[in-house]
Amino acid sequence: MSMTPPRPEPSVHPTAAAAPAATPESPVGARSVGLIGAGQLARMMIGPAIELGLATPVLATDPAESAAAVAADVRIGRHDDARAVSDLASEVDVITFDHEHVPTQILEDIERAGTAAVRPGPAALLHAQDKLVMRERLTALGHPCPRWWRISSAADLENALTESDGRIVIKTPRGGYDAHGVQIIEHADQAQEWLAEHGELLAEELVPFTRELSAQVARRPGGEAVAYPVVQSVQKDGVCYEVVAPAPGLAAEDQQRIQDLALAIAEDLDVTGMLAVELFETPGGEVLVNELAMRPHNTGHWSMDGAVTGQFEQHLRAVADLPLGATTPLAPVSVMVNLLGGTAEDLAPGAHAALAADPELKIHLYGKSVRPGRKIGHVTLVGADADELLARAHHAERLIIDGPAAAAAPVPAATATGAPATAAPATSETSGETR
């Protein structure tokens, strides 16, 4: 059966609600936050945690992982090992996440035992873990989604293909990120292997979107919430490649409308921490929810250097129940370009050349081994002209990932103007970060 939600008028939510009274148990917020997962997101939380005076032990599967390589306190263990997760929880006030893949039962047991606060809680996090749960709940709440189908059989696949004029997007309900677990199909047999493996699949219409947008908000346990400017993102081979903040050409009333939508979703799902709402903008100006992420997110990296409060500090403030920071941009435009593994194995020479060429450039490297297409860092710039900033950012990108000799090559026109690097419709998968 096709699930097509009504298109409600947007709820009006303030971008910053009044701060709730501090809880008697913790009048000054948490003192320690355990980070489950040791990817680049956890790595980028460590600096702000130090500045906030928060202890942040990290649960890593390997001491060479991005965050584990720089953290002062590292525990080795898997995120799906109940003992490893509960041991970490027993030593901190709050646990939070670098990814969404911790089994729900483990988190429910920690909540039930009162070992530590789990933020976001398992009931909220489930909507970022399971795309079918997310689609079902958002539809029931009346939030705008693409037309979708729950696929449990070959007959369901045939029905979805018929109702969608012969092409649909298939997604695995759990575990997908950065275009993994997503494919466009035209025949039911193309998804049979996935269906046999997963039991159920999510099918969605192929949305004819004009661009992808992302709305990020942060929310404290008591309900105080703030919204960041809505941004435009561009994908390359299914991976977030560049971000412009705020989204070019988006009218003030549309910015507010989309922020209100993200704030409403955060409230409806009882999210604590950062929430990224990935959206498709259609030719008519409508937006449809693509994915949710309940943690800092690639589309928010611009805020590290482009906003009063970066998303990593904001996430820690939110989960530790500290007053939230201002989201005000520091310049009219901020851009972020991801560094995806290229030909240079040693990034230092290119980074040195990029910094020398552009003193306003900010580089963030993740300490990860290089392989083609892997996220190994990002660069940011702030200023007044998006096209000029993107051209400079992409020049720095090529210096870093391919080495200083790349300086002689011209800047690719497709990215220098901010045009989408790829135009494959409705296939972007943004529920996780490449590790």
PyMOL commands that set and color helices and strands:
alter all, ss='L'
color gray80, all
select helices_A, chain A and resi 40-52+82-89+104-113+122-129+131-141+154-163+188-198+252-269+298-300+303-306+311-319+348-357+386-402+404-408+413-416
alter helices_A, ss='H'
color red, helices_A
select strands_A, chain A and resi 33-36+58-60+74-76+94-97+117-118+148-151+168-171+182-185+201-205+211-219+225-227+231-236+239-245+273-281+287-293+333-340+362-365+375-383
alter strands_A, ss='S'
color yellow, strands_A
deselect
rebuild
show_as cartoon
